[in-house]
Amino acid sequence: MRQRMFVWMIAMLGAVPSIAGASGLLYRPASTGQWVGIYQGGDTRAVGFFAGQKFKSPAGSIKAPVASLPAFTCGAPPVSVAAFSAEFNVAGPPSTGIFLYDGVSDTIVDAVIEGAVTPAGGTYGKFKSGYPNPAIAINPGACVLHVFFRGQIGPPGPTNTALFDATFALPGFVPFPVALIAQESTTGAPPPFPGASTFGDFSDKLRLAATFDGAAIDLAFRGKVIGGGVPTSSDTGVFVFSIPGTFATAVMEGSVTCAPTWPGAGAVYDDFGDSMEIAIGAPAGPYVLHRAKSKGGPSATETALQFSPPLSCAFISLVASAGALVPDGAVGGTYTAFAGSTPLAMSSTGAAWLGKVSGGSTPKALFSAGGGFGAASHIVRQASGDSALGSGLVSITGTVAPAVNTLGKTVFRASVAGMANGLFAYSGGPAEVVSFAGSNPQIDDAGNMTARFP
């Protein structure tokens, strides 16, 4: 067992105590509704590669995606696991790694350690505590956990970034060899990119998202493409990798915008930024939720959020677009531009995103499209009383960071007038308080949560 320097128990309306100003990751099992510590800065790792070393406080951008299985799915008790990167207070290297938290046994498991040999040769470089965060998904039929991550391969060179898949048999987290998914300047890009092109650098700002689509595990990511005569006007895209090893392009920069009526005739997709938020779900096979920008159309309507299935332009659909009417009458007005960093989330049954509004009852709102991805309605509006706290006016922060599970529950960060920032949960009624502290919440299909505190 690892040494625990802290255990934080938070009642529904309680406050989070601070220990010497340290920050940490916490886990909240749905069965108890109480937060317990995964680790905080200053905790000592009791076992594993960094046994006896102290954790550093996690970066403010850290997320610990969490996934679960019900009891006996893999012939075992319930499975609940979170993945995260962490850094230790040692001179190093190595000083970093990617770790698993077993919510059932309350233990941390080493997954990938800086300095270990990669399947592409060389060794793993430093893993930042924060972006790029890992993504996880479980294949319940195979009883395998997939942990996807961006890694840097040392020594430095022209092919020194890649995407990897660390897999573990469930139960017990028995590791399989790490698989190489895509390597900079080496792995070919999928059509419609030319056959001689390859993926370029995988940025340390990269966001990853993963899901199980009922038949396969799918990973969504933004990618840059180089070589093969690819022009700079068409060198980025949104991609889906599906186990056991197929790539597909969801949308490509420079191609004609697919979604009907947006943003007008003659428009093509503009660059897909390396720090854009991305989400994936599987309502009918894998669909990627992402922000898109056009060029060649009206500037007032050049940004949008859309669902994009791989290689299926005809089935791309808009979630929301700048200049379009907000369908929720309680909000009204029209959507304004969607920034590249627009917060968004998706599961197989719903989506959530932050939208800014002009001419409505509020300047911005957190929206939801659930129950078959119908018309959007608000979860919470800026300076409104949309929470279960009654008259307390809600303020939406830039780090609202929504997460959605397949049961239709959305968790997010906001604040209430006269109170601290905190975490809220929405299931169709007024948003309920989870805790008056925390950021970057994640939630699995069993309702278990992780977040960074304080």
Backbone hydrogen bonds, N-H to C=O, Kabsch-Sander energy under -0.5 kcal/mol:
donor,donor_aa,acceptor,acceptor_aa,energy
3,Q,44,T,-0.7
5,M,3,Q,-0.6
9,M,7,V,-0.6
10,I,8,W,-0.6
11,A,9,M,-0.6
14,G,11,A,-1.7
20,A,18,S,-0.7
22,A,19,I,-2.3
24,G,453,F,-2.8
25,L,39,Y,-2.4
26,L,451,A,-2.7
27,Y,36,V,-3.1
28,R,449,M,-3.0
32,T,29,P,-1.1
33,G,29,P,-2.7
36,V,27,Y,-2.8
38,I,25,L,-2.9
39,Y,25,L,-1.4
41,G,23,S,-2.7
42,G,55,F,-2.9
43,D,40,Q,-2.4
45,R,53,Q,-3.0
51,A,48,G,-1.6
52,G,45,R,-4.1
53,Q,50,F,-2.5
55,F,43,D,-2.7
56,K,87,E,-3.1
59,A,129,S,-0.6
62,I,59,A,-1.6
67,A,81,V,-2.5
69,L,79,V,-2.4
72,F,76,A,-4.6
73,T,70,P,-1.6
75,G,72,F,-1.1
79,V,69,L,-2.2
81,V,67,A,-2.8
82,A,101,Y,-1.9
83,A,65,P,-1.9
84,F,99,F,-2.2
86,A,97,G,-2.2
88,F,95,S,-3.0
89,N,54,K,-3.2
90,V,88,F,-2.2
97,G,86,A,-1.8
98,I,112,V,-3.0
99,F,84,F,-3.2
100,L,109,V,-2.8
101,Y,82,A,-2.9
102,D,100,L,-0.6
102,D,107,T,-3.1
103,G,80,S,-2.7
103,G,101,Y,-0.9
104,V,80,S,-0.6
106,D,102,D,-1.7
107,T,102,D,-1.2
109,V,100,L,-3.2
111,A,98,I,-2.1
112,V,98,I,-1.9
114,E,96,T,-2.2
115,G,124,Y,-1.9
116,A,113,I,-2.1
118,T,122,G,-1.9
121,G,118,T,-1.8
123,T,154,G,-1.8
124,Y,116,A,-2.4
125,G,152,Q,-3.3
128,K,126,K,-0.6
130,G,128,K,-1.5
135,A,148,F,-2.1
137,A,146,H,-1.7
139,N,144,V,-2.6
143,C,139,N,-1.4
144,V,139,N,-1.5
145,L,168,F,-3.0
146,H,137,A,-3.0
147,V,166,A,-2.6
148,F,135,A,-3.2
148,F,146,H,-0.5
149,F,164,F,-1.9
151,G,162,A,-2.7
153,I,160,N,-3.0
154,G,123,T,-3.4
154,G,152,Q,-0.5
160,N,157,G,-0.9
162,A,151,G,-2.1
163,L,182,A,-2.6
164,F,149,F,-2.8
165,D,179,A,-2.4
166,A,147,V,-2.9
167,T,165,D,-0.5
168,F,145,L,-2.1
169,A,174,V,-3.0
170,L,143,C,-3.0
173,F,169,A,-0.8
174,V,169,A,-1.4
176,F,167,T,-2.7
179,A,165,D,-2.7
181,I,163,L,-2.8
181,I,179,A,-0.5
182,A,163,L,-1.3
184,E,161,T,-2.7
185,S,199,F,-3.2
186,T,183,Q,-2.0
187,T,183,Q,-2.3
189,A,197,S,-1.5
193,F,190,P,-1.6
197,S,194,P,-2.0
198,T,226,I,-2.5
199,F,187,T,-2.4
200,G,224,K,-3.7
203,S,201,D,-0.8
206,L,203,S,-1.4
209,A,220,A,-1.6
211,T,218,D,-2.1
213,D,211,T,-0.5
213,D,216,A,-2.9
218,D,211,T,-3.0
219,L,241,F,-2.8
220,A,209,A,-3.3
221,F,239,F,-1.9
222,R,207,R,-0.5
223,G,237,G,-2.5
225,V,235,D,-3.2
226,I,198,T,-3.0
230,V,227,G,-1.5
234,S,231,P,-1.9
235,D,232,T,-0.7
237,G,223,G,-2.0
238,V,251,V,-2.3
239,F,221,F,-2.9
240,V,248,A,-2.6
241,F,219,L,-2.8
242,S,246,T,-2.9
243,I,217,I,-2.6
245,G,242,S,-2.0
246,T,242,S,-2.5
248,A,240,V,-1.9
249,T,191,P,-0.6
250,A,238,V,-3.0
250,A,248,A,-0.5
251,V,238,V,-1.2
253,E,236,T,-2.9
254,G,269,Y,-2.6
255,S,252,M,-1.9
257,T,267,A,-1.6
262,W,259,A,-1.6
267,A,264,G,-1.4
268,V,295,K,-2.3
269,Y,255,S,-2.5
270,D,293,K,-3.6
273,G,271,D,-0.7
276,M,273,G,-1.3
277,E,340,G,-1.0
279,A,289,L,-1.9
281,G,287,Y,-2.2
284,A,285,G,-1.3
287,Y,281,G,-3.0
288,V,308,S,-2.2
289,L,279,A,-2.6
290,H,288,V,-0.5
290,H,306,Q,-1.8
291,R,277,E,-0.6
292,A,304,A,-3.1
294,S,302,E,-2.7
295,K,268,V,-2.3
301,T,298,P,-1.3
302,E,299,S,-1.1
304,A,292,A,-2.3
305,L,320,A,-3.1
306,Q,290,H,-2.4
307,F,317,S,-2.9
308,S,288,V,-2.7
311,L,249,T,-2.2
312,S,309,P,-1.2
315,F,312,S,-2.0
316,I,313,C,-1.3
317,S,307,F,-1.7
319,V,305,L,-3.0
320,A,305,L,-1.5
322,A,303,T,-2.7
323,G,335,Y,-3.3
324,A,321,S,-2.1
326,V,333,G,-2.5
329,G,327,P,-0.7
331,V,328,D,-1.4
332,G,328,D,-3.0
334,T,358,S,-2.5
335,Y,324,A,-2.4
336,T,356,K,-2.4
339,A,337,A,-0.6
342,T,339,A,-1.7
345,A,352,A,-2.3
347,S,350,G,-2.7
351,A,369,A,-1.4
352,A,345,A,-2.1
353,W,367,F,-1.7
354,L,343,P,-2.0
355,G,353,W,-0.5
355,G,365,A,-2.8
357,V,363,P,-2.8
358,S,334,T,-2.8
361,S,331,V,-3.0
365,A,355,G,-2.4
366,L,380,V,-2.7
367,F,353,W,-3.2
367,F,365,A,-0.6
368,S,377,S,-2.7
369,A,351,A,-2.2
371,G,349,T,-0.6
372,G,349,T,-0.7
374,G,370,G,-1.5
377,S,368,S,-2.2
379,I,366,L,-3.9
380,V,366,L,-1.2
382,Q,364,K,-2.5
383,A,394,V,-2.6
384,S,381,R,-1.1
384,S,394,V,-0.8
388,A,431,A,-3.1
390,G,387,S,-1.2
391,S,389,L,-0.7
392,G,389,L,-0.6
394,V,384,S,-3.4
395,S,415,S,-3.3
397,T,395,S,-0.6
400,V,397,T,-1.1
403,A,411,V,-1.9
405,N,409,K,-2.0
408,G,405,N,-1.7
410,T,426,Y,-2.6
411,V,403,A,-2.5
412,F,424,F,-2.0
413,R,400,V,-2.6
414,A,422,G,-2.2
415,S,395,S,-2.3
416,V,420,A,-0.6
417,A,393,L,-2.5
419,M,416,V,-2.7
422,G,414,A,-3.2
423,L,435,S,-2.7
423,L,437,A,-0.5
424,F,412,F,-2.8
425,A,432,E,-2.5
426,Y,410,T,-3.0
428,G,429,G,-0.5
431,A,386,D,-2.0
432,E,425,A,-3.0
434,V,423,L,-3.4
435,S,423,L,-1.4
436,F,14,G,-1.1
437,A,435,S,-1.0
438,G,454,P,-1.5
439,S,452,R,-1.7
442,Q,450,T,-2.2
444,D,448,N,-2.1
447,G,444,D,-1.7
449,M,28,R,-2.1
450,T,442,Q,-1.7
451,A,26,L,-1.6
452,R,439,S,-2.5
453,F,24,G,-3.0
